[in-house]
């Protein structure tokens, strides 16, 4: 079902964002040179991490919603088929 595919894609995007954020967090920013550059990189890292976490949460919620919609649609389709004398 197409909704499940889209939910899977969103889930993969969320996982990828989490991995990228973790790598950025684990990076040794002190090796950049000056303390001002290191401080700026750390600030960017914190802002990126916050924004990426919000996007990741949104992707996960959309993925859950799409999977739930797919499940409900399949259940309604099966119910309607049985009600009309069909069945699978």
N, C-alpha and C positions, 0 to 999 in steps of 0.2 A: 504494500500500500504506500502511496506517495507521501502521506503524512509521516509515516514511520521513517522513511528515507530522510526527509527534511529534519526530523528530530535527531536522527543519527548524525547528520552533518553538523547540526548545531552543537551537539554533545562533543563532537571531535574538535570543533572550534574552541569550545570552552576549555577542553583539556589542553589544547595547544597554547592558549593564552596563559593558562596556569603554568605550564612548563617554561614558557618564555619569561614570565614574571619571576619564577623561581631562579632561573639562570641569571637574570639581571640582579636579583637580590644577592645571589651568591658571588657575584663578580667582585674582584679586588679593586675597588675604586681608588684606593690610596696610591696605586701605582701610576696614576694619571699625571703626576708631576706636582703642580702647585697645590697648596691647601685650598685656594679659592676655587680651582677647577674641581677638586675632589668634593668640596662642599656643594657646588652647583650640581655635580653628577649625582650626589646623594639625594639632593632635593628633587631632582628630576625622577630619580628612582622611586622615591616615596610617592610622588604624584602619579607616576605611571602605574605603580602597584595599586594604588587606590582606585584609579579609573579602570584598570584592567579587571580588578576584582568585581567592580560594579557590572561591567560588561559580561564577565563570566557568569555572575549570578543571573543576569537577564537571559543569557543563552540557556542556562540550565532550566530556568523557569519556563521558557518558551518550549524547550525540548520536552519537558514533562507535560505541558499543556497539549502539545501536538500528539504525544503518545496517548494521553487520556482521550483526546478527541477521536483518534483512530480506533481505540478500544470501544468507545461508545458507539461510533458509527458502525463498526463490525457487529456489535451486539444488536443494534437497531435493525440492521440489514437482515441478520439471521432471524430475529423476531418477526419481522415483516414477511419474510419468505415462508416461515412456518405458519403464520396467521393466514396466509393466502393459499395454504394447502401445498406449498412447495416444501422445500427442505433440502438440506445438504447431506 
